[in-house]
Amino acid sequence: TTQQQSPLSQTSSELAQPTQPSSPSSPNSSEPAQVTQSPTPSISNELAHITTSTIPPPPPPPTARPHKNQSANGGGIITRSKNNIVKPIKKLNLHVRPLCPIEPDNITQALRDPDWRSAMQAEFDALHNNNTWDLVSRSSAHNLVGCKWVFRIKRNPDGSIDRYKARLVAKGFHQRPGCDYTETFSPVVKPVTIRLVLTLAVRQGWSLRQLDVNNAFLQGTLKEEVFMLQPPGFVNKNFPDHICRLKKALYGLKQAPRAWYTELRVFLLSLGFVNSTADASLFIHHKPGVTLDSLYCGYIPFTKEIYY
């Protein structure tokens, strides 16, 4: 009996058999070459068709709106350099000015400058003419007080240099209480006294004047014996080992303000001024007019009004 195969079984058997490549037809053969096609490409095509038909395409990217700083044709940010806009250059202020002189820190620097040397010489001459000290022999029993030079530049309101000022200052911290000084208190004008003088001057129409005493502390006479070393740079060549015995007050001494006040008080009382009991630095002079004198160390503002 002949068994008949169903179409499904026949198809499955054909799929199970390996596909053999078709041999190319020889040129001498008259029969056409049979080409067997594999079912695999058809399945892959169907799967690709299913895949492309079921998966939706990706959405298109959003289009960005042009910024106001961007050009309409999609260019970059508009900058000053792209538009040939150059930042204005500030004009240079050319000012020719010589170097400002510097206040020296020590006497070595000061002696190199002729301006400071002349200022030191002027100060030393003032001390010498005022008979501030005399030279004596050194003794081990003397307590020696040192001294130093202080340099300042006095300027005008416009900043220009008025003068070079050198001051010889004693080192008061070398003094010993009870030996080199006893009393140091010096009256200072009270603020209420200054306000009273200014109020009376404005109300009565008086003229106000200001007086500044040059080298005020050098006018005071010392009661104690104070010995000081010779000023640096001005050591006496004939007596280099001698020391200065001070007779007048010097800036930096403990009793210098009091010595100056005592000297000025004696002078004002000799002129007819009366010392106020309310303020020791207020002096009143009774005459055809009225004179008020308020004292503050070396600075003396006073007002004066005369009746005719």
BATIZA-30280 format. One record per residue (C-alpha): residue in three letters; chain; x, y, z. Coordinates in steps of 0.1 Angstrom, whole numbers, plus 5000, padded with zeros to 4 digits. Layout:
<type->ALA | mol->A | east->X | north->Y | up->Z>
...
***
This chain:
<type->THR | mol->A | east->5000 | north->5000 | up->5000>
<type->THR | mol->A | east->5012 | north->5034 | up->4992>
<type->GLN | mol->A | east->5011 | north->5059 | up->5022>
<type->GLN | mol->A | east->5001 | north->5094 | up->5014>
<type->GLN | mol->A | east->5017 | north->5122 | up->5034>
<type->SER | mol->A | east->4998 | north->5152 | up->5044>
<type->PRO | mol->A | east->5009 | north->5186 | up->5032>
<type->LEU | mol->A | east->5018 | north->5197 | up->5067>
<type->SER | mol->A | east->5041 | north->5167 | up->5073>
<type->GLN | mol->A | east->5056 | north->5172 | up->5039>
<type->THR | mol->A | east->5063 | north->5209 | up->5047>
<type->SER | mol->A | east->5078 | north->5200 | up->5081>
<type->SER | mol->A | east->5101 | north->5174 | up->5065>
<type->GLU | mol->A | east->5113 | north->5199 | up->5039>
<type->LEU | mol->A | east->5120 | north->5224 | up->5067>
<type->ALA | mol->A | east->5140 | north->5198 | up->5086>
<type->GLN | mol->A | east->5162 | north->5190 | up->5057>
<type->PRO | mol->A | east->5192 | north->5212 | up->5054>
<type->THR | mol->A | east->5193 | north->5235 | up->5025>
<type->GLN | mol->A | east->5219 | north->5226 | up->5000>
<type->PRO | mol->A | east->5234 | north->5252 | up->4979>
<type->SER | mol->A | east->5225 | north->5251 | up->4943>
<type->SER | mol->A | east->5254 | north->5242 | up->4921>
<type->PRO | mol->A | east->5258 | north->5265 | up->4892>
<type->SER | mol->A | east->5248 | north->5250 | up->4859>
<type->SER | mol->A | east->5275 | north->5240 | up->4838>
<type->PRO | mol->A | east->5277 | north->5257 | up->4805>
<type->ASN | mol->A | east->5276 | north->5223 | up->4787>
<type->SER | mol->A | east->5243 | north->5213 | up->4805>
<type->SER | mol->A | east->5211 | north->5221 | up->4787>
<type->GLU | mol->A | east->5189 | north->5218 | up->4818>
<type->PRO | mol->A | east->5182 | north->5250 | up->4838>
<type->ALA | mol->A | east->5196 | north->5251 | up->4873>
<type->GLN | mol->A | east->5170 | north->5247 | up->4901>
<type->VAL | mol->A | east->5173 | north->5272 | up->4929>
<type->THR | mol->A | east->5159 | north->5262 | up->4963>
<type->GLN | mol->A | east->5148 | north->5292 | up->4984>
<type->SER | mol->A | east->5150 | north->5290 | up->5022>
<type->PRO | mol->A | east->5119 | north->5301 | up->5042>
<type->THR | mol->A | east->5141 | north->5321 | up->5066>
<type->PRO | mol->A | east->5141 | north->5354 | up->5047>
<type->SER | mol->A | east->5104 | north->5354 | up->5044>
<type->ILE | mol->A | east->5100 | north->5349 | up->5082>
<type->SER | mol->A | east->5125 | north->5377 | up->5089>
<type->ASN | mol->A | east->5107 | north->5400 | up->5065>
<type->GLU | mol->A | east->5074 | north->5393 | up->5083>
<type->LEU | mol->A | east->5090 | north->5400 | up->5117>
<type->ALA | mol->A | east->5105 | north->5432 | up->5104>
<type->HIS | mol->A | east->5071 | north->5442 | up->5090>
<type->ILE | mol->A | east->5054 | north->5435 | up->5123>
<type->THR | mol->A | east->5080 | north->5454 | up->5143>
<type->THR | mol->A | east->5079 | north->5485 | up->5121>
<type->SER | mol->A | east->5041 | north->5485 | up->5121>
<type->THR | mol->A | east->5036 | north->5481 | up->5159>
<type->ILE | mol->A | east->5063 | north->5505 | up->5173>
<type->PRO | mol->A | east->5054 | north->5541 | up->5167>
<type->PRO | mol->A | east->5081 | north->5564 | up->5154>
<type->PRO | mol->A | east->5099 | north->5587 | up->5179>
<type->PRO | mol->A | east->5085 | north->5623 | up->5182>
<type->PRO | mol->A | east->5105 | north->5650 | up->5164>
<type->PRO | mol->A | east->5128 | north->5671 | up->5187>
<type->PRO | mol->A | east->5112 | north->5704 | up->5199>
<type->THR | mol->A | east->5123 | north->5735 | up->5180>
<type->ALA | mol->A | east->5138 | north->5761 | up->5203>
<type->ARG | mol->A | east->5125 | north->5796 | up->5200>
<type->PRO | mol->A | east->5151 | north->5821 | up->5191>
<type->HIS | mol->A | east->5163 | north->5842 | up->5221>
<type->LYS | mol->A | east->5161 | north->5880 | up->5219>
<type->ASN | mol->A | east->5199 | north->5881 | up->5221>
<type->GLN | mol->A | east->5202 | north->5856 | up->5192>
<type->SER | mol->A | east->5200 | north->5865 | up->5156>
<type->ALA | mol->A | east->5170 | north->5855 | up->5135>
<type->ASN | mol->A | east->5191 | north->5832 | up->5114>
<type->GLY | mol->A | east->5200 | north->5810 | up->5144>
<type->GLY | mol->A | east->5234 | north->5826 | up->5151>
<type->GLY | mol->A | east->5251 | north->5828 | up->5185>
<type->ILE | mol->A | east->5248 | north->5854 | up->5213>
<type->ILE | mol->A | east->5253 | north->5889 | up->5201>
<type->THR | mol->A | east->5283 | north->5904 | up->5218>
<type->ARG | mol->A | east->5300 | north->5938 | up->5216>
<type->SER | mol->A | east->5329 | north->5924 | up->5197>
<type->LYS | mol->A | east->5307 | north->5908 | up->5171>
<type->ASN | mol->A | east->5290 | north->5942 | up->5165>
<type->ASN | mol->A | east->5323 | north->5960 | up->5165>
<type->ILE | mol->A | east->5314 | north->5978 | up->5198>
<type->VAL | mol->A | east->5345 | north->5985 | up->5217>
<type->LYS | mol->A | east->5345 | north->5996 | up->5254>
<type->PRO | mol->A | east->5357 | north->6031 | up->5257>
<type->ILE | mol->A | east->5392 | north->6034 | up->5272>
<type->LYS | mol->A | east->5395 | north->6058 | up->5301>
<type->LYS | mol->A | east->5418 | north->6086 | up->5294>
<type->LEU | mol->A | east->5449 | north->6085 | up->5315>
<type->ASN | mol->A | east->5453 | north->6114 | up->5338>
<type->LEU | mol->A | east->5489 | north->6124 | up->5334>
<type->HIS | mol->A | east->5501 | north->6143 | up->5365>
<type->VAL | mol->A | east->5538 | north->6150 | up->5371>
<type->ARG | mol->A | east->5546 | north->6153 | up->5407>
<type->PRO | mol->A | east->5579 | north->6148 | up->5425>
<type->LEU | mol->A | east->5582 | north->6121 | up->5451>
<type->CYS | mol->A | east->5569 | north->6131 | up->5485>
<type->PRO | mol->A | east->5596 | north->6133 | up->5510>
<type->ILE | mol->A | east->5595 | north->6108 | up->5538>
<type->GLU | mol->A | east->5599 | north->6116 | up->5575>
<type->PRO | mol->A | east->5631 | north->6099 | up->5586>
<type->ASP | mol->A | east->5629 | north->6073 | up->5613>
<type->ASN | mol->A | east->5664 | north->6079 | up->5628>
<type->ILE | mol->A | east->5691 | north->6105 | up->5628>
<type->THR | mol->A | east->5712 | north->6087 | up->5603>
<type->GLN | mol->A | east->5686 | north->6091 | up->5576>
<type->ALA | mol->A | east->5680 | north->6128 | up->5586>
<type->LEU | mol->A | east->5716 | north->6137 | up->5583>
<type->ARG | mol->A | east->5717 | north->6126 | up->5547>
<type->ASP | mol->A | east->5691 | north->6153 | up->5537>
<type->PRO | mol->A | east->5701 | north->6189 | up->5538>
<type->ASP | mol->A | east->5665 | north->6201 | up->5546>
<type->TRP | mol->A | east->5664 | north->6179 | up->5578>
<type->ARG | mol->A | east->5700 | north->6190 | up->5587>
<type->SER | mol->A | east->5690 | north->6226 | up->5586>
<type->ALA | mol->A | east->5658 | north->6219 | up->5607>
<type->MET | mol->A | east->5679 | north->6202 | up->5633>
<type->GLN | mol->A | east->5704 | north->6230 | up->5633>
<type->ALA | mol->A | east->5676 | north->6255 | up->5638>
<type->GLU | mol->A | east->5663 | north->6236 | up->5668>
<type->PHE | mol->A | east->5697 | north->6232 | up->5683>
<type->ASP | mol->A | east->5704 | north->6269 | up->5680>
<type->ALA | mol->A | east->5671 | north->6277 | up->5697>
<type->LEU | mol->A | east->5680 | north->6255 | up->5726>
<type->HIS | mol->A | east->5715 | north->6270 | up->5728>
<type->ASN | mol->A | east->5702 | north->6306 | up->5727>
<type->ASN | mol->A | east->5676 | north->6298 | up->5753>
<type->ASN | mol->A | east->5703 | north->6286 | up->5776>
<type->THR | mol->A | east->5685 | north->6253 | up->5781>
<type->TRP | mol->A | east->5715 | north->6234 | up->5795>
<type->ASP | mol->A | east->5752 | north->6236 | up->5804>
<type->LEU | mol->A | east->5778 | north->6209 | up->5801>
<type->VAL | mol->A | east->5791 | north->6193 | up->5832>
<type->SER | mol->A | east->5813 | north->6163 | up->5840>
<type->ARG | mol->A | east->5798 | north->6129 | up->5841>
<type->SER | mol->A | east->5793 | north->6113 | up->5875>
<type->SER | mol->A | east->5781 | north->6078 | up->5885>
<type->ALA | mol->A | east->5757 | north->6094 | up->5909>
<type->HIS | mol->A | east->5738 | north->6111 | up->5882>
<type->ASN | mol->A | east->5707 | north->6095 | up->5867>
<type->LEU | mol->A | east->5711 | north->6101 | up->5829>
<type->VAL | mol->A | east->5680 | north->6108 | up->5808>
<type->GLY | mol->A | east->5683 | north->6100 | up->5771>
<type->CYS | mol->A | east->5670 | north->6121 | up->5743>
<type->LYS | mol->A | east->5660 | north->6116 | up->5706>
<type->TRP | mol->A | east->5651 | north->6136 | up->5675>
<type->VAL | mol->A | east->5615 | north->6136 | up->5662>
<type->PHE | mol->A | east->5609 | north->6147 | up->5627>
<type->ARG | mol->A | east->5577 | north->6161 | up->5612>
<type->ILE | mol->A | east->5567 | north->6177 | up->5579>
<type->LYS | mol->A | east->5544 | north->6207 | up->5583>
<type->ARG | mol->A | east->5521 | north->6211 | up->5552>
<type->ASN | mol->A | east->5499 | north->6238 | up->5539>
<type->PRO | mol->A | east->5462 | north->6233 | up->5533>
<type->ASP | mol->A | east->5469 | north->6224 | up->5496>
<type->GLY | mol->A | east->5493 | north->6197 | up->5506>
<type->SER | mol->A | east->5525 | north->6215 | up->5498>
<type->ILE | mol->A | east->5554 | north->6215 | up->5523>
<type->ASP | mol->A | east->5555 | north->6245 | up->5546>
<type->ARG | mol->A | east->5586 | north->6236 | up->5565>
<type->TYR | mol->A | east->5606 | north->6207 | up->5580>
<type->LYS | mol->A | east->5604 | north->6205 | up->5617>
<type->ALA | mol->A | east->5628 | north->6188 | up->5640>
<type->ARG | mol->A | east->5623 | north->6185 | up->5678>
<type->LEU | mol->A | east->5646 | north->6173 | up->5705>
<type->VAL | mol->A | east->5626 | north->6153 | up->5729>
<type->ALA | mol->A | east->5638 | north->6139 | up->5763>
<type->LYS | mol->A | east->5631 | north->6103 | up->5772>
<type->GLY | mol->A | east->5610 | north->6110 | up->5803>
<type->PHE | mol->A | east->5606 | north->6073 | up->5811>
<type->HIS | mol->A | east->5642 | north->6074 | up->5823>
<type->GLN | mol->A | east->5633 | north->6098 | up->5851>
<type->ARG | mol->A | east->5630 | north->6086 | up->5886>
<type->PRO | mol->A | east->5602 | north->6101 | up->5908>
<type->GLY | mol->A | east->5615 | north->6120 | up->5938>
<type->CYS | mol->A | east->5649 | north->6124 | up->5922>
<type->ASP | mol->A | east->5643 | north->6140 | up->5888>
<type->TYR | mol->A | east->5608 | north->6153 | up->5894>
<type->THR | mol->A | east->5582 | north->6158 | up->5922>
<type->GLU | mol->A | east->5550 | north->6174 | up->5909>
<type->THR | mol->A | east->5538 | north->6169 | up->5873>
<type->PHE | mol->A | east->5502 | north->6181 | up->5875>
<type->SER | mol->A | east->5494 | north->6210 | up->5851>
<type->PRO | mol->A | east->5460 | north->6227 | up->5849>
<type->VAL | mol->A | east->5441 | north->6222 | up->5816>
<type->VAL | mol->A | east->5414 | north->6245 | up->5805>
<type->LYS | mol->A | east->5379 | north->6231 | up->5811>
<type->PRO | mol->A | east->5355 | north->6227 | up->5781>
<type->VAL | mol->A | east->5329 | north->6248 | up->5799>
<type->THR | mol->A | east->5353 | north->6277 | up->5801>
<type->ILE | mol->A | east->5359 | north->6275 | up->5763>
<type->ARG | mol->A | east->5322 | north->6275 | up->5756>
<type->LEU | mol->A | east->5317 | north->6304 | up->5780>
<type->VAL | mol->A | east->5343 | north->6325 | up->5763>
<type->LEU | mol->A | east->5330 | north->6317 | up->5728>
<type->THR | mol->A | east->5294 | north->6325 | up->5739>
<type->LEU | mol->A | east->5304 | north->6359 | up->5754>
<type->ALA | mol->A | east->5324 | north->6368 | up->5723>
<type->VAL | mol->A | east->5295 | north->6360 | up->5700>
<type->ARG | mol->A | east->5269 | north->6378 | up->5721>
<type->GLN | mol->A | east->5290 | north->6409 | up->5728>
<type->GLY | mol->A | east->5306 | north->6411 | up->5693>
<type->TRP | mol->A | east->5341 | north->6407 | up->5706>
<type->SER | mol->A | east->5370 | north->6398 | up->5684>
<type->LEU | mol->A | east->5386 | north->6363 | up->5688>
<type->ARG | mol->A | east->5423 | north->6358 | up->5684>
<type->GLN | mol->A | east->5445 | north->6328 | up->5687>
<type->LEU | mol->A | east->5481 | north->6328 | up->5698>
<type->ASP | mol->A | east->5506 | north->6299 | up->5695>
<type->VAL | mol->A | east->5538 | north->6302 | up->5715>
<type->ASN | mol->A | east->5568 | north->6288 | up->5697>
<type->ASN | mol->A | east->5589 | north->6264 | up->5718>
<type->ALA | mol->A | east->5565 | north->6269 | up->5747>
<type->PHE | mol->A | east->5579 | north->6242 | up->5770>
<type->LEU | mol->A | east->5614 | north->6256 | up->5766>
<type->GLN | mol->A | east->5604 | north->6287 | up->5786>
<type->GLY | mol->A | east->5597 | north->6268 | up->5818>
<type->THR | mol->A | east->5624 | north->6268 | up->5845>
<type->LEU | mol->A | east->5632 | north->6235 | up->5862>
<type->LYS | mol->A | east->5634 | north->6234 | up->5900>
<type->GLU | mol->A | east->5650 | north->6199 | up->5900>
<type->GLU | mol->A | east->5684 | north->6189 | up->5887>
<type->VAL | mol->A | east->5680 | north->6168 | up->5856>
<type->PHE | mol->A | east->5710 | north->6154 | up->5837>
<type->MET | mol->A | east->5707 | north->6144 | up->5800>
<type->LEU | mol->A | east->5730 | north->6130 | up->5774>
<type->GLN | mol->A | east->5742 | north->6153 | up->5747>
<type->PRO | mol->A | east->5719 | north->6154 | up->5716>
<type->PRO | mol->A | east->5728 | north->6128 | up->5689>
<type->GLY | mol->A | east->5746 | north->6145 | up->5660>
<type->PHE | mol->A | east->5755 | north->6176 | up->5681>
<type->VAL | mol->A | east->5780 | north->6162 | up->5706>
<type->ASN | mol->A | east->5806 | north->6188 | up->5716>
<type->LYS | mol->A | east->5839 | north->6179 | up->5701>
<type->ASN | mol->A | east->5858 | north->6196 | up->5729>
<type->PHE | mol->A | east->5839 | north->6178 | up->5756>
<type->PRO | mol->A | east->5825 | north->6146 | up->5742>
<type->ASP | mol->A | east->5822 | north->6128 | up->5776>
<type->HIS | mol->A | east->5803 | north->6156 | up->5793>
<type->ILE | mol->A | east->5766 | north->6156 | up->5800>
<type->CYS | mol->A | east->5739 | north->6182 | up->5799>
<type->ARG | mol->A | east->5725 | north->6197 | up->5831>
<type->LEU | mol->A | east->5691 | north->6210 | up->5822>
<type->LYS | mol->A | east->5681 | north->6244 | up->5834>
<type->LYS | mol->A | east->5650 | north->6248 | up->5813>
<type->ALA | mol->A | east->5622 | north->6224 | up->5806>
<type->LEU | mol->A | east->5624 | north->6202 | up->5775>
<type->TYR | mol->A | east->5597 | north->6183 | up->5756>
<type->GLY | mol->A | east->5592 | north->6148 | up->5771>
<type->LEU | mol->A | east->5601 | north->6156 | up->5807>
<type->LYS | mol->A | east->5575 | north->6147 | up->5833>
<type->GLN | mol->A | east->5574 | north->6182 | up->5848>
<type->ALA | mol->A | east->5576 | north->6201 | up->5815>
<type->PRO | mol->A | east->5539 | north->6211 | up->5813>
<type->ARG | mol->A | east->5538 | north->6223 | up->5849>
<type->ALA | mol->A | east->5570 | north->6243 | up->5845>
<type->TRP | mol->A | east->5556 | north->6260 | up->5814>
<type->TYR | mol->A | east->5523 | north->6268 | up->5832>
<type->THR | mol->A | east->5541 | north->6282 | up->5862>
<type->GLU | mol->A | east->5563 | north->6305 | up->5840>
<type->LEU | mol->A | east->5533 | north->6318 | up->5821>
<type->ARG | mol->A | east->5512 | north->6323 | up->5852>
<type->VAL | mol->A | east->5539 | north->6345 | up->5868>
<type->PHE | mol->A | east->5542 | north->6365 | up->5836>
<type->LEU | mol->A | east->5504 | north->6371 | up->5833>
<type->LEU | mol->A | east->5501 | north->6381 | up->5869>
<type->SER | mol->A | east->5529 | north->6406 | up->5864>
<type->LEU | mol->A | east->5508 | north->6422 | up->5836>
<type->GLY | mol->A | east->5478 | north->6427 | up->5859>
<type->PHE | mol->A | east->5458 | north->6396 | up->5851>
<type->VAL | mol->A | east->5438 | north->6379 | up->5878>
<type->ASN | mol->A | east->5437 | north->6342 | up->5880>
<type->SER | mol->A | east->5401 | north->6328 | up->5881>
<type->THR | mol->A | east->5392 | north->6307 | up->5911>
<type->ALA | mol->A | east->5367 | north->6286 | up->5891>
<type->ASP | mol->A | east->5392 | north->6276 | up->5864>
<type->ALA | mol->A | east->5430 | north->6278 | up->5871>
<type->SER | mol->A | east->5437 | north->6283 | up->5834>
<type->LEU | mol->A | east->5414 | north->6313 | up->5830>
<type->PHE | mol->A | east->5429 | north->6348 | up->5835>
<type->ILE | mol->A | east->5408 | north->6380 | up->5836>
<type->HIS | mol->A | east->5423 | north->6414 | up->5831>
<type->HIS | mol->A | east->5402 | north->6444 | up->5843>
<type->LYS | mol->A | east->5410 | north->6477 | up->5826>
<type->PRO | mol->A | east->5389 | north->6501 | up->5804>
<type->GLY | mol->A | east->5380 | north->6469 | up->5786>
<type->VAL | mol->A | east->5377 | north->6433 | up->5796>
<type->THR | mol->A | east->5402 | north->6406 | up->5785>
<type->LEU | mol->A | east->5397 | north->6369 | up->5790>
<type->ASP | mol->A | east->5426 | north->6346 | up->5785>
<type->SER | mol->A | east->5421 | north->6308 | up->5786>
<type->LEU | mol->A | east->5452 | north->6287 | up->5787>
<type->TYR | mol->A | east->5459 | north->6252 | up->5774>
<type->CYS | mol->A | east->5496 | north->6244 | up->5776>
<type->GLY | mol->A | east->5513 | north->6260 | up->5746>
<type->TYR | mol->A | east->5481 | north->6270 | up->5729>
<type->ILE | mol->A | east->5465 | north->6302 | up->5741>
<type->PRO | mol->A | east->5432 | north->6314 | up->5725>
<type->PHE | mol->A | east->5421 | north->6347 | up->5740>
<type->THR | mol->A | east->5394 | north->6373 | up->5733>
<type->LYS | mol->A | east->5396 | north->6410 | up->5739>
<type->GLU | mol->A | east->5370 | north->6438 | up->5739>
<type->ILE | mol->A | east->5378 | north->6475 | up->5746>
<type->TYR | mol->A | east->5353 | north->6502 | up->5755>
<type->TYR | mol->A | east->5362 | north->6538 | up->5744>
***
